[in-house]
Amino acid sequence: MLIKTTKQMQSILLLLVDIFCMHLKLIRINGGFMKKILIVLLSLLLPLLILFSITIVTFAEPVSGNLFLRIKPDPIDKGDEFRVVIEINNAPVSGLASFGPLEISYDPAMFSYVKTILLVNSTIGLSVTNNSQTGVVTMYWPEKQTLETLPVSSATYLVGVYFKANQTGTSTFNLISTEGFSDQDLNPININIGSSQLSLSVTIYAPDVKSDNNNLKSLEVNPGNLTPAFTSNITNYSLAVEMDVDNVIVSATPADSKAKVISVTGNNNLIYGENKINIVVQAENGNKKTYTITVTRAAPSPSPSPSPTPGVTINQPDGQYTIIDLPEGTPIPGGFYSTLDSVGGQSVPAYRAIKGDLTLYYLQNESGAAGFFYLDGTSGEYKPFLTLSLPAIAFPILSPDGLTSIPEGFDETTFDVNGSPVKAWQSSTLPAGQMLLYLMNNDGEKNFYIYDTASRLLSLYAGGTTPSETTEPTATETTTPTTSETGDTPAPSGFGGWALVAMLLGALCLILIGVIIWLVIRGKHEDDEPTAPPKQPKIRRVE
């Protein structure tokens, strides 16, 4: 007998409790005879309770197999392809050996059939027939003799039937046959159609018309101006920039609010000469358009080699130097370009910084030693051009001009760079091994820097305070939230109330076993006790 409702189960449990209580009352009222009767009754009742619990676990409604229909995705537009999922819920077995015919009906006027696949194992064949006239898809598995089984659990997407929506409106899909289900031992099993999912209503909507406007409303650059002036239907422009411009800021605004600029490339790290900047605009419907700006960065103009006659001679504290042409094979320092300058009224080769106002000259002394020098505006002397090299960057070491004040509390000293002494400053407020240097950065800006000779770390002098030690940047680990994707397996259903009832019955069985054992032991103990002889009634003499 299959118990259908929880109320029936509650009534049966209450009845069992009443019977048990009544037997306990009988024990109090009657003697050993009633105890023996109770032992017999409990011995008969216990197997019935155990069988009853097994019946509930095996045949109660929560573990009965049910089929449901589901739609993926939802909502659906006209022209979309979608699938109707047949889900088996609360399967009474862990594997299926067969099923079919499994039939689903649809409206052939609104939908066209595409394909059907097994969702639990797409590599296994499935026998499918589609009647496009009546709108019925029939499925059998297996399509041939096989020893494989389909794994199922408490909730499993079994089959996916794919359709294409041809018209707008509302229609239904119906499960009309669910036969031929068997377990891995080929025993027939009952799979019901879920009453709430016998029919599945589907609404097909008219698709949204997406804009194809991928034009720009405005396109601006900084520095400079585009040639020709911007017009949305013109996609190619030109731009000329100065030699010291290595980046161009691009501002692009789509004409349609639903369009977007998806990339701007080529506007950084411009080389001398021609560069291409590409701006890609994507419309709402995915169509793309590319606007191109050809940027020409001015290159340093080669200067004719001067022929000073006689050569320009420079008097230095350590002797005479002559300004000469750069020997073949000697590279110009990075960030400088070749030009001409006037020294002593004569034109001489010079090398000017792209950023900043530093100019170098190539000088040779009487012994033939040569190198780059710069003019120190304070002393009027030509100082060796030396750089403080750090990883991937070099800072020219300079002497402060007359307008630059040495920070208070620092005393002048010398610092050896590549065998040549340069000016430096020390202070009692600085840790040992640190000193103050006057340097020029890559942007041509001149400032005081604190240099640590031990760690070779450099930090900008804050002015009046001792800067903290500069540390190399450490990468900050970024955790990317893993998005949880919803797969084809629905969440398993929770622990049902019937399982709780079965657990309670099991506990009751254990209690009854304990009562029987207690009664048997007590009865045996009473039987072993010696029985006192019955007392003889007193005989009274009657006169």
Number of C-alpha atoms within 10 A of each C-alpha: 7 11 14 13 11 12 10 11 15 12 11 12 16 12 12 15 13 12 11 14 12 11 19 14 10 14 17 10 9 10 10 14 10 16 21 15 14 19 18 12 13 18 14 11 14 18 12 13 17 16 10 18 20 15 15 22 17 14 15 16 17 22 19 18 20 22 24 21 24 19 19 14 11 12 12 20 20 19 16 15 18 20 20 19 24 22 21 23 26 21 22 20 17 13 17 23 21 23 19 17 19 20 19 22 19 20 16 16 13 17 22 17 20 13 14 23 20 19 20 17 13 12 9 16 14 17 15 17 14 18 12 15 9 11 17 21 21 18 24 20 24 20 13 10 7 11 8 13 19 19 15 19 17 20 19 23 23 21 23 24 20 19 19 18 22 17 16 17 14 11 16 13 21 18 22 16 16 19 18 17 20 20 18 17 10 11 11 16 18 15 21 17 19 17 10 9 16 16 20 16 13 16 16 21 17 12 12 8 8 11 15 16 21 25 26 26 14 13 17 15 15 12 15 13 15 19 13 11 11 17 12 14 10 13 16 15 18 18 20 18 21 14 17 17 18 14 16 19 12 16 12 18 16 20 17 17 11 15 23 21 19 11 11 19 12 17 19 14 11 21 16 18 13 14 18 17 21 17 23 20 26 22 23 18 14 15 13 18 17 19 20 19 22 18 23 19 21 16 14 15 9 10 12 10 14 15 13 13 7 7 14 17 16 17 12 13 7 7 10 14 22 18 23 22 16 20 9 6 6 8 8 14 14 11 15 18 19 18 17 18 16 10 14 9 8 15 15 22 23 24 22 20 19 19 17 16 10 16 19 25 25 22 24 20 18 10 9 9 9 18 17 21 19 21 18 16 13 12 12 9 15 20 18 22 18 20 17 17 12 11 7 5 11 16 17 17 22 25 20 20 11 10 8 12 8 14 14 9 11 16 14 13 13 14 17 10 13 9 7 10 13 19 16 22 20 20 17 9 11 16 11 12 12 21 22 27 26 21 21 22 15 16 12 17 11 20 16 22 19 25 22 19 13 9 12 14 16 19 16 17 19 13 11 9 9 14 14 11 14 15 10 7 6 6 6 6 6 6 6 6 6 6 6 6 6 8 8 14 14 13 11 12 12 7 9 11 11 19 16 12 18 18 14 14 19 17 12 18 19 14 13 19 15 11 14 20 13 11 17 14 11 13 15 10 10 12 10 8 8 7 8 6 6 6 6 6 6 6 6 6 5 4 3
